[in-house]
Amino acid sequence: MAEEAKDEAAGEEGGKKKLPLWVIILVASQVLIVAGAIVVFKMMSSSTPPPDAEHSEPSEAAHKVEPEKVKDPKALSGPKYDLDPFVVNLIDDGRGPRYLKVEMKFELEDEEVREEIDGRISQIRDELLILLSSKRQTDVETTDGKRILKDEVFTRVNKVLVTGRIKRVYFTDFVVQ
């Protein structure tokens, strides 16, 4: 009788095996990881702009205006602020010392931003000197490099400003030697 009970127990095990608990946990965790990755991918690729997109630089399409609708051409752009020229040493990339001379102009949201820039000009120049001197010649010699630099200048200046913002950055002089 004891042997029959053992045979029956062995028969049940042989016919239907249970999955170990660790296998179930492993499969469930993989499913959760894949589901999480899909959710993150969907969120990152959604067409809604990020919450701080209202403070970013407008796209090229936003700059286009129909000429027949323009009554005052000066109204197309905001007030401008001219910065004094910057001359900085670029990072040495093995080709000897390189210098960058750049003059910039900011387009402001309104005239009140001019007063804030005047009050914070030391902070702004400090941020820009650190940014510019952290570049190599190869970083700024291409058109894409200059566009990236413009975006970085835009971000750094707006980081310093509290009550207003700049809308655009223009390079009025750009010499690498």
Secondary structure, DSSP 8 states (H G I E B T S, - for coil): -HHHHHHHHHHHHHHS----HHHHHHHHHHHHHHHHHHHHHHHHT-SS--GGGGGS---HHHH---GGG-S-GGGGS--EEE---EEEE----SS---EEEEEEEEEESSHHHHHHHHHTHHHHHHHHHHHHHT--HHHHSSHHHHHHHHHHHHHHHHHH-SS--EEEEEEEEEEE-
